[in-house]
Amino acid sequence: MPCTEPDKLFARGLSALNNGDSLSALAYFEKAFQLENNPTFCSYFAFCLAKERGQYNNAVSLCKGAMEMEPNNSIHYLNLGRIYMLLGNKPEAMLVFRQGLGHGNSPQITAELDRLGARKPPVLPFLKRTNPLNKYLGIILKRVGLR
């Protein structure tokens, strides 16, 4: 149960974020982070900063700083992965999400990975994935329902 002012602000921020209001969450997380240098506050603030203000470089460095302070907290990996998704860097996001699962079972990370989906192996494994033959065979087989 939150008892200090930063904890109350953080709880309000989480509630706003869970309700889809990341702009309000940003304000709550920013104020909580200013009042108390807590890695969890920093991590959520970084995600909202990237989402609402587009300050991706700053957000990534804040989130990585939180990870250095608490390397075994999977929440930091979740937020960093989400930042990478906002950047359009799906491979890096998936890597970070998987690293986060190594530090504890997180239903949120699992949901993000499920949402992203996994790639199937190439149709012709002796060719590169980017080979046009692999690409178009995969598309055709998927449409026919054999893949």
ChimeraX commands (.cxc) that place a marker at each C-alpha (Angstrom):
marker #1 position 0.00,0.00,0.00 radius 0.5
marker #1 position 1.60,3.30,-1.07 radius 0.5
marker #1 position 2.34,5.57,1.86 radius 0.5
marker #1 position 4.74,8.23,0.56 radius 0.5
marker #1 position 3.96,10.92,-1.99 radius 0.5
marker #1 position 6.18,9.39,-4.73 radius 0.5
marker #1 position 4.51,5.99,-4.20 radius 0.5
marker #1 position 1.07,7.55,-4.51 radius 0.5
marker #1 position 2.07,9.36,-7.69 radius 0.5
marker #1 position 3.53,6.16,-9.10 radius 0.5
marker #1 position 0.33,4.22,-8.31 radius 0.5
marker #1 position -1.73,6.89,-10.08 radius 0.5
marker #1 position 0.64,6.72,-13.04 radius 0.5
marker #1 position 0.31,2.94,-13.28 radius 0.5
marker #1 position -3.46,3.24,-13.12 radius 0.5
marker #1 position -3.45,5.84,-15.90 radius 0.5
marker #1 position -1.08,3.75,-18.04 radius 0.5
marker #1 position -3.21,0.63,-17.59 radius 0.5
marker #1 position -6.23,2.68,-18.70 radius 0.5
marker #1 position -4.43,3.76,-21.87 radius 0.5
marker #1 position -3.74,7.34,-20.76 radius 0.5
marker #1 position 0.03,7.47,-21.19 radius 0.5
marker #1 position 0.12,11.28,-21.21 radius 0.5
marker #1 position -1.27,11.50,-17.66 radius 0.5
marker #1 position 0.94,8.58,-16.66 radius 0.5
marker #1 position 3.97,10.51,-17.95 radius 0.5
marker #1 position 3.16,13.44,-15.67 radius 0.5
marker #1 position 2.72,11.18,-12.62 radius 0.5
marker #1 position 5.88,9.16,-13.32 radius 0.5
marker #1 position 7.93,12.28,-13.98 radius 0.5
marker #1 position 6.89,13.86,-10.69 radius 0.5
marker #1 position 7.47,10.61,-8.76 radius 0.5
marker #1 position 10.91,10.22,-10.35 radius 0.5
marker #1 position 11.82,13.82,-9.49 radius 0.5
marker #1 position 10.86,13.25,-5.86 radius 0.5
marker #1 position 12.62,9.88,-5.50 radius 0.5
marker #1 position 15.35,8.37,-7.66 radius 0.5
marker #1 position 13.75,4.92,-7.84 radius 0.5
marker #1 position 14.72,2.60,-10.74 radius 0.5
marker #1 position 11.12,1.44,-11.25 radius 0.5
marker #1 position 9.87,5.03,-11.42 radius 0.5
marker #1 position 12.68,5.77,-13.88 radius 0.5
marker #1 position 11.84,2.79,-16.08 radius 0.5
marker #1 position 8.15,3.65,-16.41 radius 0.5
marker #1 position 8.98,7.34,-16.88 radius 0.5
marker #1 position 11.36,6.35,-19.71 radius 0.5
marker #1 position 8.66,4.35,-21.50 radius 0.5
marker #1 position 6.12,7.17,-21.29 radius 0.5
marker #1 position 8.77,9.69,-22.33 radius 0.5
marker #1 position 9.39,7.71,-25.51 radius 0.5
marker #1 position 5.71,7.12,-26.18 radius 0.5
marker #1 position 4.45,10.65,-25.63 radius 0.5
marker #1 position 7.40,12.92,-26.40 radius 0.5
marker #1 position 9.38,10.76,-28.83 radius 0.5
marker #1 position 12.61,11.20,-26.84 radius 0.5
marker #1 position 13.85,7.72,-27.67 radius 0.5
marker #1 position 17.57,8.15,-26.98 radius 0.5
marker #1 position 16.91,9.69,-23.59 radius 0.5
marker #1 position 14.35,6.99,-22.81 radius 0.5
marker #1 position 16.70,4.14,-23.75 radius 0.5
marker #1 position 19.50,5.58,-21.60 radius 0.5
marker #1 position 17.15,6.09,-18.63 radius 0.5
marker #1 position 15.84,2.55,-18.91 radius 0.5
marker #1 position 19.33,1.07,-19.23 radius 0.5
marker #1 position 20.35,3.08,-16.15 radius 0.5
marker #1 position 17.44,1.55,-14.24 radius 0.5
marker #1 position 18.56,-1.89,-15.43 radius 0.5
marker #1 position 22.07,-1.25,-14.09 radius 0.5
marker #1 position 20.64,-0.36,-10.69 radius 0.5
marker #1 position 18.28,-3.37,-10.60 radius 0.5
marker #1 position 19.52,-5.93,-13.16 radius 0.5
marker #1 position 17.14,-8.66,-11.99 radius 0.5
marker #1 position 13.91,-6.65,-12.28 radius 0.5
marker #1 position 12.01,-7.86,-15.36 radius 0.5
marker #1 position 9.91,-4.65,-15.44 radius 0.5
marker #1 position 12.91,-2.73,-16.77 radius 0.5
marker #1 position 13.29,-5.23,-19.60 radius 0.5
marker #1 position 9.58,-4.92,-20.37 radius 0.5
marker #1 position 9.77,-1.15,-20.62 radius 0.5
marker #1 position 13.01,-1.17,-22.65 radius 0.5
marker #1 position 11.50,-3.70,-25.04 radius 0.5
marker #1 position 8.43,-1.51,-25.45 radius 0.5
marker #1 position 10.67,1.47,-26.20 radius 0.5
marker #1 position 12.44,-0.55,-28.89 radius 0.5
marker #1 position 9.04,-1.48,-30.34 radius 0.5
marker #1 position 8.14,2.22,-30.51 radius 0.5
marker #1 position 11.42,2.73,-32.38 radius 0.5
marker #1 position 10.41,-0.01,-34.82 radius 0.5
marker #1 position 13.31,-2.22,-33.76 radius 0.5
marker #1 position 11.46,-5.54,-33.37 radius 0.5
marker #1 position 14.55,-7.82,-33.24 radius 0.5
marker #1 position 16.12,-5.80,-30.41 radius 0.5
marker #1 position 12.78,-5.67,-28.58 radius 0.5
marker #1 position 12.40,-9.44,-28.78 radius 0.5
marker #1 position 15.95,-9.91,-27.52 radius 0.5
marker #1 position 15.31,-7.64,-24.52 radius 0.5
marker #1 position 11.97,-9.32,-23.77 radius 0.5
marker #1 position 13.67,-12.73,-23.77 radius 0.5
marker #1 position 16.41,-11.43,-21.46 radius 0.5
marker #1 position 13.67,-10.16,-19.15 radius 0.5
marker #1 position 12.10,-13.61,-18.97 radius 0.5
marker #1 position 15.47,-14.86,-17.76 radius 0.5
marker #1 position 15.10,-12.64,-14.69 radius 0.5
marker #1 position 11.65,-13.77,-13.68 radius 0.5
marker #1 position 8.36,-14.94,-15.11 radius 0.5
marker #1 position 6.47,-11.87,-16.28 radius 0.5
marker #1 position 3.00,-12.29,-17.80 radius 0.5
marker #1 position 3.36,-8.86,-19.43 radius 0.5
marker #1 position 6.57,-9.85,-21.23 radius 0.5
marker #1 position 5.02,-13.15,-22.27 radius 0.5
marker #1 position 2.01,-11.27,-23.66 radius 0.5
marker #1 position 4.29,-8.92,-25.61 radius 0.5
marker #1 position 6.21,-11.86,-27.10 radius 0.5
marker #1 position 2.96,-13.62,-28.01 radius 0.5
marker #1 position 1.71,-10.45,-29.66 radius 0.5
marker #1 position 4.89,-10.17,-31.71 radius 0.5
marker #1 position 4.78,-13.81,-32.76 radius 0.5
marker #1 position 7.62,-16.07,-33.72 radius 0.5
marker #1 position 9.01,-16.50,-37.19 radius 0.5
marker #1 position 8.90,-19.89,-38.79 radius 0.5
marker #1 position 12.10,-21.35,-40.19 radius 0.5
marker #1 position 12.79,-20.63,-43.86 radius 0.5
marker #1 position 11.16,-23.00,-46.34 radius 0.5
marker #1 position 14.56,-23.85,-47.80 radius 0.5
marker #1 position 16.95,-23.81,-44.83 radius 0.5
marker #1 position 20.07,-23.99,-47.03 radius 0.5
marker #1 position 19.20,-20.54,-48.48 radius 0.5
marker #1 position 19.16,-17.25,-46.60 radius 0.5
marker #1 position 15.83,-16.04,-45.28 radius 0.5
marker #1 position 16.04,-12.98,-47.54 radius 0.5
marker #1 position 16.45,-15.08,-50.69 radius 0.5
marker #1 position 13.47,-14.36,-53.00 radius 0.5
marker #1 position 12.85,-18.08,-53.47 radius 0.5
marker #1 position 12.44,-18.55,-49.71 radius 0.5
marker #1 position 10.32,-15.44,-49.41 radius 0.5
marker #1 position 7.84,-16.20,-52.17 radius 0.5
marker #1 position 7.62,-19.93,-51.44 radius 0.5
marker #1 position 6.75,-19.03,-47.85 radius 0.5
marker #1 position 4.04,-16.61,-48.98 radius 0.5
marker #1 position 2.54,-19.13,-51.41 radius 0.5
marker #1 position 2.59,-21.99,-48.90 radius 0.5
marker #1 position 0.97,-19.80,-46.28 radius 0.5
marker #1 position -1.85,-18.77,-48.64 radius 0.5
marker #1 position -2.45,-22.39,-49.65 radius 0.5
marker #1 position -2.58,-23.34,-45.96 radius 0.5
marker #1 position 0.42,-25.65,-45.93 radius 0.5
marker #1 position 2.47,-23.44,-43.65 radius 0.5
marker link #1:1,2 radius 0.2
marker link #1:2,3 radius 0.2
marker link #1:3,4 radius 0.2
marker link #1:4,5 radius 0.2
marker link #1:5,6 radius 0.2
marker link #1:6,7 radius 0.2
marker link #1:7,8 radius 0.2
marker link #1:8,9 radius 0.2
marker link #1:9,10 radius 0.2
marker link #1:10,11 radius 0.2
marker link #1:11,12 radius 0.2
marker link #1:12,13 radius 0.2
marker link #1:13,14 radius 0.2
marker link #1:14,15 radius 0.2
marker link #1:15,16 radius 0.2
marker link #1:16,17 radius 0.2
marker link #1:17,18 radius 0.2
marker link #1:18,19 radius 0.2
marker link #1:19,20 radius 0.2
marker link #1:20,21 radius 0.2
marker link #1:21,22 radius 0.2
marker link #1:22,23 radius 0.2
marker link #1:23,24 radius 0.2
marker link #1:24,25 radius 0.2
marker link #1:25,26 radius 0.2
marker link #1:26,27 radius 0.2
marker link #1:27,28 radius 0.2
marker link #1:28,29 radius 0.2
marker link #1:29,30 radius 0.2
marker link #1:30,31 radius 0.2
marker link #1:31,32 radius 0.2
marker link #1:32,33 radius 0.2
marker link #1:33,34 radius 0.2
marker link #1:34,35 radius 0.2
marker link #1:35,36 radius 0.2
marker link #1:36,37 radius 0.2
marker link #1:37,38 radius 0.2
marker link #1:38,39 radius 0.2
marker link #1:39,40 radius 0.2
marker link #1:40,41 radius 0.2
marker link #1:41,42 radius 0.2
marker link #1:42,43 radius 0.2
marker link #1:43,44 radius 0.2
marker link #1:44,45 radius 0.2
marker link #1:45,46 radius 0.2
marker link #1:46,47 radius 0.2
marker link #1:47,48 radius 0.2
marker link #1:48,49 radius 0.2
marker link #1:49,50 radius 0.2
marker link #1:50,51 radius 0.2
marker link #1:51,52 radius 0.2
marker link #1:52,53 radius 0.2
marker link #1:53,54 radius 0.2
marker link #1:54,55 radius 0.2
marker link #1:55,56 radius 0.2
marker link #1:56,57 radius 0.2
marker link #1:57,58 radius 0.2
marker link #1:58,59 radius 0.2
marker link #1:59,60 radius 0.2
marker link #1:60,61 radius 0.2
marker link #1:61,62 radius 0.2
marker link #1:62,63 radius 0.2
marker link #1:63,64 radius 0.2
marker link #1:64,65 radius 0.2
marker link #1:65,66 radius 0.2
marker link #1:66,67 radius 0.2
marker link #1:67,68 radius 0.2
marker link #1:68,69 radius 0.2
marker link #1:69,70 radius 0.2
marker link #1:70,71 radius 0.2
marker link #1:71,72 radius 0.2
marker link #1:72,73 radius 0.2
marker link #1:73,74 radius 0.2
marker link #1:74,75 radius 0.2
marker link #1:75,76 radius 0.2
marker link #1:76,77 radius 0.2
marker link #1:77,78 radius 0.2
marker link #1:78,79 radius 0.2
marker link #1:79,80 radius 0.2
marker link #1:80,81 radius 0.2
marker link #1:81,82 radius 0.2
marker link #1:82,83 radius 0.2
marker link #1:83,84 radius 0.2
marker link #1:84,85 radius 0.2
marker link #1:85,86 radius 0.2
marker link #1:86,87 radius 0.2
marker link #1:87,88 radius 0.2
marker link #1:88,89 radius 0.2
marker link #1:89,90 radius 0.2
marker link #1:90,91 radius 0.2
marker link #1:91,92 radius 0.2
marker link #1:92,93 radius 0.2
marker link #1:93,94 radius 0.2
marker link #1:94,95 radius 0.2
marker link #1:95,96 radius 0.2
marker link #1:96,97 radius 0.2
marker link #1:97,98 radius 0.2
marker link #1:98,99 radius 0.2
marker link #1:99,100 radius 0.2
marker link #1:100,101 radius 0.2
marker link #1:101,102 radius 0.2
marker link #1:102,103 radius 0.2
marker link #1:103,104 radius 0.2
marker link #1:104,105 radius 0.2
marker link #1:105,106 radius 0.2
marker link #1:106,107 radius 0.2
marker link #1:107,108 radius 0.2
marker link #1:108,109 radius 0.2
marker link #1:109,110 radius 0.2
marker link #1:110,111 radius 0.2
marker link #1:111,112 radius 0.2
marker link #1:112,113 radius 0.2
marker link #1:113,114 radius 0.2
marker link #1:114,115 radius 0.2
marker link #1:115,116 radius 0.2
marker link #1:116,117 radius 0.2
marker link #1:117,118 radius 0.2
marker link #1:118,119 radius 0.2
marker link #1:119,120 radius 0.2
marker link #1:120,121 radius 0.2
marker link #1:121,122 radius 0.2
marker link #1:122,123 radius 0.2
marker link #1:123,124 radius 0.2
marker link #1:124,125 radius 0.2
marker link #1:125,126 radius 0.2
marker link #1:126,127 radius 0.2
marker link #1:127,128 radius 0.2
marker link #1:128,129 radius 0.2
marker link #1:129,130 radius 0.2
marker link #1:130,131 radius 0.2
marker link #1:131,132 radius 0.2
marker link #1:132,133 radius 0.2
marker link #1:133,134 radius 0.2
marker link #1:134,135 radius 0.2
marker link #1:135,136 radius 0.2
marker link #1:136,137 radius 0.2
marker link #1:137,138 radius 0.2
marker link #1:138,139 radius 0.2
marker link #1:139,140 radius 0.2
marker link #1:140,141 radius 0.2
marker link #1:141,142 radius 0.2
marker link #1:142,143 radius 0.2
marker link #1:143,144 radius 0.2
marker link #1:144,145 radius 0.2
marker link #1:145,146 radius 0.2
marker link #1:146,147 radius 0.2
view
